[in-house]
Amino acid sequence: MADATPEAEQLFARGLEIRREVLGPEYVDASLANADDFMRSFQNVTTEWCWGYTWSREGLDRKTRSLLNLAMLTALNRSPEIKLHVRGALRNGVTVEEIRETLLHATVYCGIPAGLDAFKAAHQVLVEEGALGDDER
């Protein structure tokens, strides 16, 4: 982080720790390692502000933040990010039922097509992670 202020370095370090805990070190480290000069700025701002500033705040716990992310990502129709954040939600102690209820709630407000995409993305991850019982598939 060339030319970074001490505050930015502190946010980055705190953000990197949280980002790894929520999304998994393999994903985060690969994202950082694969960032070229063009993408590095994006990785830095994501790590500093998204994870270092926002996710480290005390006002909401990580479980709540995960549920909010799933609802917002449904609204934005961002299936790849939903998959990533379903994995993070599971790491943050969110249950399959809470994921389902969040996606249902978002579907009502965001529309059936967005909800369908969110459910498909979440389902794929929940199956891959072994989080669904036979009766839930």
ChimeraX commands (.cxc) that place a marker at each C-alpha (Angstrom):
marker #1 position 0.00,0.00,0.00 radius 0.5
marker #1 position 2.31,2.68,-1.29 radius 0.5
marker #1 position 1.68,6.19,0.02 radius 0.5
marker #1 position -0.96,4.98,2.46 radius 0.5
marker #1 position -1.59,6.99,5.59 radius 0.5
marker #1 position -1.22,5.28,8.96 radius 0.5
marker #1 position -5.02,5.41,9.32 radius 0.5
marker #1 position -5.49,3.69,5.95 radius 0.5
marker #1 position -2.92,1.05,6.88 radius 0.5
marker #1 position -4.75,0.42,10.15 radius 0.5
marker #1 position -8.13,0.12,8.37 radius 0.5
marker #1 position -6.57,-2.23,5.81 radius 0.5
marker #1 position -5.04,-4.48,8.49 radius 0.5
marker #1 position -8.28,-4.63,10.49 radius 0.5
marker #1 position -10.30,-5.12,7.30 radius 0.5
marker #1 position -8.02,-7.89,6.05 radius 0.5
marker #1 position -8.47,-9.80,9.29 radius 0.5
marker #1 position -12.28,-9.52,9.21 radius 0.5
marker #1 position -12.49,-10.19,5.47 radius 0.5
marker #1 position -10.47,-13.39,5.89 radius 0.5
marker #1 position -12.62,-14.52,8.82 radius 0.5
marker #1 position -15.88,-13.97,6.94 radius 0.5
marker #1 position -15.03,-14.89,3.35 radius 0.5
marker #1 position -12.21,-17.33,4.02 radius 0.5
marker #1 position -8.48,-16.75,3.69 radius 0.5
marker #1 position -8.22,-18.70,0.42 radius 0.5
marker #1 position -10.67,-16.44,-1.39 radius 0.5
marker #1 position -9.30,-13.20,0.07 radius 0.5
marker #1 position -5.65,-14.03,-0.42 radius 0.5
marker #1 position -6.30,-15.10,-4.02 radius 0.5
marker #1 position -8.20,-11.86,-4.70 radius 0.5
marker #1 position -5.30,-9.81,-3.40 radius 0.5
marker #1 position -2.62,-11.92,-5.09 radius 0.5
marker #1 position -4.39,-11.79,-8.46 radius 0.5
marker #1 position -4.92,-8.03,-8.38 radius 0.5
marker #1 position -2.85,-6.24,-10.99 radius 0.5
marker #1 position -2.04,-2.52,-10.78 radius 0.5
marker #1 position -5.49,-1.63,-12.11 radius 0.5
marker #1 position -7.45,-3.86,-9.67 radius 0.5
marker #1 position -5.25,-3.25,-6.62 radius 0.5
marker #1 position -6.96,0.06,-5.87 radius 0.5
marker #1 position -10.33,-1.68,-5.78 radius 0.5
marker #1 position -8.99,-4.40,-3.48 radius 0.5
marker #1 position -7.53,-1.76,-1.16 radius 0.5
marker #1 position -10.71,0.31,-0.91 radius 0.5
marker #1 position -12.81,-2.81,-0.41 radius 0.5
marker #1 position -10.54,-4.06,2.36 radius 0.5
marker #1 position -10.17,-0.66,4.04 radius 0.5
marker #1 position -13.69,0.73,3.85 radius 0.5
marker #1 position -16.00,-2.22,3.43 radius 0.5
marker #1 position -14.24,-4.53,5.85 radius 0.5
marker #1 position -11.99,-2.29,7.96 radius 0.5
marker #1 position -14.43,0.55,8.51 radius 0.5
marker #1 position -17.94,-0.84,8.12 radius 0.5
marker #1 position -17.69,-4.48,9.20 radius 0.5
marker #1 position -15.59,-3.58,12.26 radius 0.5
marker #1 position -18.18,-1.19,13.69 radius 0.5
marker #1 position -19.91,-2.24,16.90 radius 0.5
marker #1 position -23.47,-1.20,15.97 radius 0.5
marker #1 position -24.37,-4.51,14.28 radius 0.5
marker #1 position -23.05,-8.00,14.76 radius 0.5
marker #1 position -21.62,-9.99,11.88 radius 0.5
marker #1 position -24.66,-12.22,11.62 radius 0.5
marker #1 position -26.92,-9.20,11.07 radius 0.5
marker #1 position -24.48,-7.71,8.56 radius 0.5
marker #1 position -24.50,-11.00,6.63 radius 0.5
marker #1 position -28.30,-11.02,6.48 radius 0.5
marker #1 position -28.35,-7.41,5.32 radius 0.5
marker #1 position -25.81,-8.22,2.61 radius 0.5
marker #1 position -27.94,-11.09,1.34 radius 0.5
marker #1 position -31.01,-8.86,1.14 radius 0.5
marker #1 position -29.16,-6.03,-0.59 radius 0.5
marker #1 position -27.41,-8.34,-3.01 radius 0.5
marker #1 position -30.79,-9.84,-3.88 radius 0.5
marker #1 position -32.08,-6.33,-4.61 radius 0.5
marker #1 position -29.06,-5.71,-6.82 radius 0.5
marker #1 position -29.42,-9.14,-8.47 radius 0.5
marker #1 position -25.76,-10.03,-7.85 radius 0.5
marker #1 position -25.70,-13.84,-7.83 radius 0.5
marker #1 position -21.90,-14.27,-7.68 radius 0.5
marker #1 position -21.74,-12.02,-4.63 radius 0.5
marker #1 position -24.73,-13.81,-3.07 radius 0.5
marker #1 position -22.80,-17.08,-3.34 radius 0.5
marker #1 position -19.77,-15.52,-1.67 radius 0.5
marker #1 position -21.85,-14.00,1.11 radius 0.5
marker #1 position -23.88,-17.16,1.75 radius 0.5
marker #1 position -20.57,-18.83,2.58 radius 0.5
marker #1 position -19.70,-15.87,4.79 radius 0.5
marker #1 position -23.12,-15.96,6.43 radius 0.5
marker #1 position -22.63,-19.61,7.36 radius 0.5
marker #1 position -19.24,-18.71,8.88 radius 0.5
marker #1 position -21.00,-15.95,10.84 radius 0.5
marker #1 position -23.48,-18.38,12.37 radius 0.5
marker #1 position -26.46,-17.66,10.11 radius 0.5
marker #1 position -28.74,-20.68,9.81 radius 0.5
marker #1 position -30.22,-22.06,6.61 radius 0.5
marker #1 position -33.67,-21.00,7.87 radius 0.5
marker #1 position -32.46,-17.42,8.43 radius 0.5
marker #1 position -30.97,-17.33,4.93 radius 0.5
marker #1 position -34.22,-18.65,3.46 radius 0.5
marker #1 position -36.34,-16.13,5.40 radius 0.5
marker #1 position -34.08,-13.25,4.40 radius 0.5
marker #1 position -34.29,-14.23,0.74 radius 0.5
marker #1 position -38.07,-14.64,0.94 radius 0.5
marker #1 position -38.40,-11.21,2.53 radius 0.5
marker #1 position -36.17,-9.68,-0.13 radius 0.5
marker #1 position -38.11,-11.46,-2.88 radius 0.5
marker #1 position -41.34,-9.74,-1.84 radius 0.5
marker #1 position -39.71,-6.31,-2.01 radius 0.5
marker #1 position -37.33,-6.91,-4.94 radius 0.5
marker #1 position -39.42,-9.10,-7.21 radius 0.5
marker #1 position -39.67,-12.73,-8.21 radius 0.5
marker #1 position -36.85,-12.71,-10.83 radius 0.5
marker #1 position -34.33,-11.26,-8.36 radius 0.5
marker #1 position -35.52,-13.62,-5.64 radius 0.5
marker #1 position -35.31,-16.63,-7.93 radius 0.5
marker #1 position -31.72,-15.81,-8.85 radius 0.5
marker #1 position -30.86,-15.31,-5.17 radius 0.5
marker #1 position -32.47,-18.60,-4.16 radius 0.5
marker #1 position -30.67,-20.49,-6.94 radius 0.5
marker #1 position -27.31,-18.98,-5.97 radius 0.5
marker #1 position -27.84,-19.63,-2.26 radius 0.5
marker #1 position -29.09,-23.17,-2.89 radius 0.5
marker #1 position -25.99,-24.04,-4.90 radius 0.5
marker #1 position -23.71,-22.90,-2.08 radius 0.5
marker #1 position -25.78,-24.54,0.65 radius 0.5
marker #1 position -25.60,-27.85,-1.22 radius 0.5
marker #1 position -21.85,-27.47,-1.82 radius 0.5
marker #1 position -21.28,-26.67,1.86 radius 0.5
marker #1 position -23.40,-29.61,3.02 radius 0.5
marker #1 position -25.70,-27.25,4.89 radius 0.5
marker #1 position -28.95,-28.72,3.52 radius 0.5
marker #1 position -30.38,-31.96,4.81 radius 0.5
marker #1 position -31.91,-34.46,2.41 radius 0.5
marker #1 position -35.39,-33.19,3.28 radius 0.5
marker #1 position -34.41,-29.63,2.31 radius 0.5
marker #1 position -33.24,-30.46,-1.22 radius 0.5
marker link #1:1,2 radius 0.2
marker link #1:2,3 radius 0.2
marker link #1:3,4 radius 0.2
marker link #1:4,5 radius 0.2
marker link #1:5,6 radius 0.2
marker link #1:6,7 radius 0.2
marker link #1:7,8 radius 0.2
marker link #1:8,9 radius 0.2
marker link #1:9,10 radius 0.2
marker link #1:10,11 radius 0.2
marker link #1:11,12 radius 0.2
marker link #1:12,13 radius 0.2
marker link #1:13,14 radius 0.2
marker link #1:14,15 radius 0.2
marker link #1:15,16 radius 0.2
marker link #1:16,17 radius 0.2
marker link #1:17,18 radius 0.2
marker link #1:18,19 radius 0.2
marker link #1:19,20 radius 0.2
marker link #1:20,21 radius 0.2
marker link #1:21,22 radius 0.2
marker link #1:22,23 radius 0.2
marker link #1:23,24 radius 0.2
marker link #1:24,25 radius 0.2
marker link #1:25,26 radius 0.2
marker link #1:26,27 radius 0.2
marker link #1:27,28 radius 0.2
marker link #1:28,29 radius 0.2
marker link #1:29,30 radius 0.2
marker link #1:30,31 radius 0.2
marker link #1:31,32 radius 0.2
marker link #1:32,33 radius 0.2
marker link #1:33,34 radius 0.2
marker link #1:34,35 radius 0.2
marker link #1:35,36 radius 0.2
marker link #1:36,37 radius 0.2
marker link #1:37,38 radius 0.2
marker link #1:38,39 radius 0.2
marker link #1:39,40 radius 0.2
marker link #1:40,41 radius 0.2
marker link #1:41,42 radius 0.2
marker link #1:42,43 radius 0.2
marker link #1:43,44 radius 0.2
marker link #1:44,45 radius 0.2
marker link #1:45,46 radius 0.2
marker link #1:46,47 radius 0.2
marker link #1:47,48 radius 0.2
marker link #1:48,49 radius 0.2
marker link #1:49,50 radius 0.2
marker link #1:50,51 radius 0.2
marker link #1:51,52 radius 0.2
marker link #1:52,53 radius 0.2
marker link #1:53,54 radius 0.2
marker link #1:54,55 radius 0.2
marker link #1:55,56 radius 0.2
marker link #1:56,57 radius 0.2
marker link #1:57,58 radius 0.2
marker link #1:58,59 radius 0.2
marker link #1:59,60 radius 0.2
marker link #1:60,61 radius 0.2
marker link #1:61,62 radius 0.2
marker link #1:62,63 radius 0.2
marker link #1:63,64 radius 0.2
marker link #1:64,65 radius 0.2
marker link #1:65,66 radius 0.2
marker link #1:66,67 radius 0.2
marker link #1:67,68 radius 0.2
marker link #1:68,69 radius 0.2
marker link #1:69,70 radius 0.2
marker link #1:70,71 radius 0.2
marker link #1:71,72 radius 0.2
marker link #1:72,73 radius 0.2
marker link #1:73,74 radius 0.2
marker link #1:74,75 radius 0.2
marker link #1:75,76 radius 0.2
marker link #1:76,77 radius 0.2
marker link #1:77,78 radius 0.2
marker link #1:78,79 radius 0.2
marker link #1:79,80 radius 0.2
marker link #1:80,81 radius 0.2
marker link #1:81,82 radius 0.2
marker link #1:82,83 radius 0.2
marker link #1:83,84 radius 0.2
marker link #1:84,85 radius 0.2
marker link #1:85,86 radius 0.2
marker link #1:86,87 radius 0.2
marker link #1:87,88 radius 0.2
marker link #1:88,89 radius 0.2
marker link #1:89,90 radius 0.2
marker link #1:90,91 radius 0.2
marker link #1:91,92 radius 0.2
marker link #1:92,93 radius 0.2
marker link #1:93,94 radius 0.2
marker link #1:94,95 radius 0.2
marker link #1:95,96 radius 0.2
marker link #1:96,97 radius 0.2
marker link #1:97,98 radius 0.2
marker link #1:98,99 radius 0.2
marker link #1:99,100 radius 0.2
marker link #1:100,101 radius 0.2
marker link #1:101,102 radius 0.2
marker link #1:102,103 radius 0.2
marker link #1:103,104 radius 0.2
marker link #1:104,105 radius 0.2
marker link #1:105,106 radius 0.2
marker link #1:106,107 radius 0.2
marker link #1:107,108 radius 0.2
marker link #1:108,109 radius 0.2
marker link #1:109,110 radius 0.2
marker link #1:110,111 radius 0.2
marker link #1:111,112 radius 0.2
marker link #1:112,113 radius 0.2
marker link #1:113,114 radius 0.2
marker link #1:114,115 radius 0.2
marker link #1:115,116 radius 0.2
marker link #1:116,117 radius 0.2
marker link #1:117,118 radius 0.2
marker link #1:118,119 radius 0.2
marker link #1:119,120 radius 0.2
marker link #1:120,121 radius 0.2
marker link #1:121,122 radius 0.2
marker link #1:122,123 radius 0.2
marker link #1:123,124 radius 0.2
marker link #1:124,125 radius 0.2
marker link #1:125,126 radius 0.2
marker link #1:126,127 radius 0.2
marker link #1:127,128 radius 0.2
marker link #1:128,129 radius 0.2
marker link #1:129,130 radius 0.2
marker link #1:130,131 radius 0.2
marker link #1:131,132 radius 0.2
marker link #1:132,133 radius 0.2
marker link #1:133,134 radius 0.2
marker link #1:134,135 radius 0.2
marker link #1:135,136 radius 0.2
marker link #1:136,137 radius 0.2
view
